[in-house]
């Protein structure tokens, strides 16, 4: 491999790991197979990652970055909240349909981390990352459109993460794209109703939830 910055080497190895794990499964993917997938020596792998834990964290972050990039591109600039939410969900869903094995890998990573002693924090990190990604997107949309939300941003972020996570798994299992589209349309209407004056009113602003501030 030509000389290149460490960060670039890590990126190439992480992308190779994603391909290998999506194809062969997390438990059957070895450091040797990842190095071979990337076309580098095993010593290069160990130079870039000092543990499997570090590699898996990089894999989790990189998969999230893949779809975050397309969603961020899709949601700006948009005239209304409904158009923005629709565009964001559409971009995410296009990514799910185009890369089902990659999204399936995210669930396998969660199970792997939860079942392997000492790796449990990676599963927590994974879902905290989902929450943080949605919180960032919500803040960006709120700032761009000048919105007043009727729920705290962390609560909405967790809600969106839970909905898309569950819906993605449902689609990967059942393959029902029409049903998924209907649910996304319903979620879009619900999210629009969480903004002052946008319809689908709530009786009152939801109270803050301890620990989600």
ZIJOSUL-V816644 format. One record per run of one state. SS is the DSSP state (alpha for helix, beta for strand, coil for the rest). FROM is the first residue (numbers start at 1). TO is the last residue. If there is no record, write none. Layout:
# ZIJOSUL-V816644
SS_FROM_TO + SS_FROM_TO
This chain:
# ZIJOSUL-V816644
coil_1_5 + alpha_6_24 + coil_25_30 + alpha_31_38 + coil_39_41 + alpha_42_48 + coil_49_51 + alpha_52_74 + coil_75_80 + alpha_81_98 + coil_99_99 + alpha_100_115 + coil_116_119 + alpha_120_145 + coil_146_148 + beta_149_149 + coil_150_152 + alpha_153_174 + coil_175_176 + alpha_177_192 + coil_193_194 + beta_195_195 + coil_196_213
